[in-house]
């Protein structure tokens, strides 16, 4: 699963959302940067101090020049007396902010090595925390890591297992196993959509993006199922 899709699925959890906002507003952290580090750990991607420094610099640029100002404007409008114009403007800014977060997360993923981390190497979250100033409290990071790990880890489809039309699979048994994995991922995305929809003010843009991910997984499952059905010559 891509970093962007994984972040959306995780953020559907009220606990993850609360911890992220607390780290952002009270500890000067970048939510996108932290989610990137958690995703890298989950994917077992190798992240060293140099890679973390590059990622931190990119996240800082986005926070200072794009996300921070948009967030401030959105919150200022939310604090005002509500009217139709303010609400429409706030939704527009919210959409721009979300688009900025998506661009940042996709950019962070592009910076990430495909190499798997050594098991005795410090985790990406630990290394990333050291590359950010101010350094977050270890207890707060541990709480976020724990909450993140509860948000459908089975929904992760490692990049090495990404499906394409010509992905080589050894036999029918391997195809059945891959289909089962993708169905789990599809179910977890469905759960995330339901969680977002149950909120008092559902984020329709997030829901739409998660549904798009579900459709992509469904297409992959269908293509694999087609491989199990022999061609019939009329």
C-alpha positions in Angstrom: 0.0 0.0 0.0 1.3 3.5 -0.9 2.2 5.9 1.9 -0.7 8.1 1.0 -3.3 5.3 1.2 -1.7 4.0 4.4 -1.8 7.5 6.0 -5.5 7.9 5.1 -6.4 4.5 6.6 -4.4 5.3 9.7 -5.9 8.8 10.1 -9.4 7.3 10.1 -8.6 6.2 13.6 -9.7 8.8 16.1 -6.8 7.8 18.4 -4.2 8.3 15.6 -5.8 11.6 14.7 -5.7 12.8 18.3 -2.1 11.8 18.9 -1.0 13.3 15.6 -2.7 16.7 16.3 -1.2 16.7 19.8 2.3 16.2 18.4 1.7 18.8 15.7 0.1 21.5 17.9 1.9 21.0 21.1 5.3 19.6 20.1 6.0 21.3 16.8 6.0 18.0 14.8 5.0 17.4 11.2 2.2 14.8 11.0 3.1 13.8 7.4 6.8 13.3 8.4 5.9 11.1 11.4 3.4 9.0 9.3 6.2 8.6 6.7 8.6 7.2 9.3 5.9 4.9 10.7 5.1 3.6 7.2 8.8 3.1 6.5 9.1 1.0 9.7 6.0 -1.0 8.7 7.4 -1.6 5.3 10.9 -2.4 6.8 12.4 0.2 4.5 16.0 1.2 5.2 16.2 4.8 6.5 19.5 6.3 7.6 20.3 9.7 9.1 21.0 11.2 5.7 17.7 10.0 4.3 15.8 11.2 7.4 17.5 14.7 7.1 16.4 15.0 3.5 12.9 14.0 4.4 12.8 16.4 7.4 14.0 19.3 5.2 11.3 18.5 2.6 8.6 18.3 5.3 9.8 21.5 6.9 9.6 23.3 3.6 6.0 22.1 3.1 5.0 22.9 6.7 6.5 26.5 6.5 5.4 27.4 3.0 2.2 25.5 2.3 0.6 23.5 5.1 1.1 25.8 8.0 -0.4 28.9 6.3 -3.3 26.9 5.0 -4.0 25.3 8.4 -3.9 28.7 10.1 -6.3 30.2 7.5 -8.7 27.2 7.9 -8.7 27.4 11.7 -9.2 31.1 11.6 -12.3 30.7 9.5 -13.6 27.9 11.7 -13.3 30.3 14.7 -15.4 33.0 13.1 -19.1 33.3 13.2 -20.3 30.8 10.6 -22.0 31.8 7.4 -22.3 30.2 4.0 -19.3 32.1 2.5 -17.0 31.2 5.3 -18.0 27.6 5.2 -17.4 27.3 1.5 -14.0 29.1 1.8 -13.0 26.8 4.7 -13.8 23.7 2.6 -11.8 25.0 -0.3 -8.8 25.7 2.0 -9.3 22.3 3.6 -9.2 20.6 0.1 -6.0 22.6 -0.8 -4.4 21.5 2.6 -5.3 17.9 1.9 -3.8 18.1 -1.6 -0.6 19.6 -0.1 -0.4 16.7 2.4 -0.9 14.2 -0.4 1.9 15.8 -2.5 4.2 15.8 0.5 3.5 12.2 1.4 4.0 11.1 -2.2 7.2 13.0 -2.4 8.5 11.5 0.8 7.7 8.0 -0.5 9.6 8.8 -3.7 12.6 9.7 -1.5 12.5 6.4 0.3 14.9 3.6 -0.5 13.4 0.2 -1.6 16.1 -1.5 0.4 15.0 -3.5 3.4 16.4 -2.4 6.7 18.7 -4.7 8.7 16.9 -6.1 11.7 19.6 -4.7 14.1 19.3 -1.2 12.6 17.4 1.5 14.5 13.9 2.0 13.2 12.9 4.7 10.8 10.8 6.5 13.5 13.8 6.6 15.9 16.1 8.0 13.2 13.5 10.4 11.9 12.8 11.8 15.4 16.5 12.6 15.8 16.5 14.5 12.5 13.7 16.8 13.5 13.8 19.8 15.8 12.4 19.9 18.4 13.0 16.3 19.2 9.6 14.7 20.1 9.2 12.9 23.5 9.8 9.2 23.2 6.6 8.4 25.2 4.5 10.4 22.7 6.1 8.7 19.7 5.6 5.3 21.3 1.9 6.0 21.8 1.5 7.1 18.2 3.4 4.0 17.0 1.2 1.8 19.0 -2.0 3.4 17.7 -0.7 3.3 14.1 0.1 -0.4 14.4 -3.6 -1.1 15.3 -4.9 0.5 12.1 -5.2 -2.5 9.9 -1.7 -3.7 9.4 -3.0 -6.4 7.2 -4.1 -3.7 4.7 -0.4 -3.2 3.7 0.5 -4.5 0.4 4.4 -4.2 0.2 5.8 -2.6 -2.9 7.5 -5.9 -3.8 4.1 -7.6 -4.0 2.4 -5.0 -6.1 0.2 -6.5 -8.8 0.5 -5.8 -12.5 -0.8 -7.4 -15.6 2.4 -9.3 -16.1 3.4 -10.1 -12.5 5.0 -13.6 -12.6 3.3 -16.0 -10.2 4.5 -19.6 -9.9 1.2 -21.4 -9.9 -2.5 -21.3 -9.1 -1.7 -21.7 -5.4 0.4 -18.6 -5.4 -2.4 -16.7 -7.2 -4.9 -17.8 -4.6 -2.6 -16.6 -1.8 -2.1 -13.2 -3.5 -5.9 -12.8 -4.0 -6.4 -13.6 -0.3 -3.9 -10.9 0.7 -5.5 -8.3 -1.6 -9.0 -9.1 -0.2 -7.7 -8.5 3.3 -6.4 -5.1 2.1 -9.7 -4.3 0.5 -11.6 -5.2 3.7 -9.4 -3.0 5.8 -9.9 -0.1 3.4 -13.6 -0.7 3.6 -13.4 -0.5 7.4 -11.5 2.8 7.1 -14.3 4.2 4.9 -16.9 3.1 7.4 -15.0 4.7 10.2 -14.7 8.0 8.4 -18.4 7.9 7.3 -19.5 7.4 10.9 -17.9 10.7 12.0 -20.2 13.6 12.8 -18.7 15.5 9.9 -17.5 13.0 7.4 -14.5 14.0 5.3 -15.9 13.3 1.8 -12.6 13.9 0.0 -10.8 11.4 2.2 -13.7 8.9 1.7 -13.5 9.3 -2.1 -9.8 8.7 -2.1 -10.1 5.5 0.0 -12.9 4.3 -2.3 -10.6 4.9 -5.3 -8.0 2.7 -3.5 -10.6 0.0 -3.0 -11.5 0.1 -6.7 -7.8 -0.3 -7.6 -7.6 -3.4 -5.4 -10.8 -4.8 -6.8 -9.4 -4.5 -10.3 -6.2 -6.3 -9.3 -8.3 -9.1 -7.7 -10.4 -9.4 -10.8 -7.3 -9.7 -13.1 -5.8 -12.4 -10.9 -9.1 -14.3 -10.8 -9.2 -14.1 -14.6 -5.8 -15.9 -14.6 -7.4 -18.8 -12.8 -10.1 -19.2 -15.5 -8.9 -20.9 -18.6 -9.7 -19.3 -21.9 -12.7 -20.9 -23.7 -12.4 -21.2 -27.4 -15.9 -20.8 -29.0 
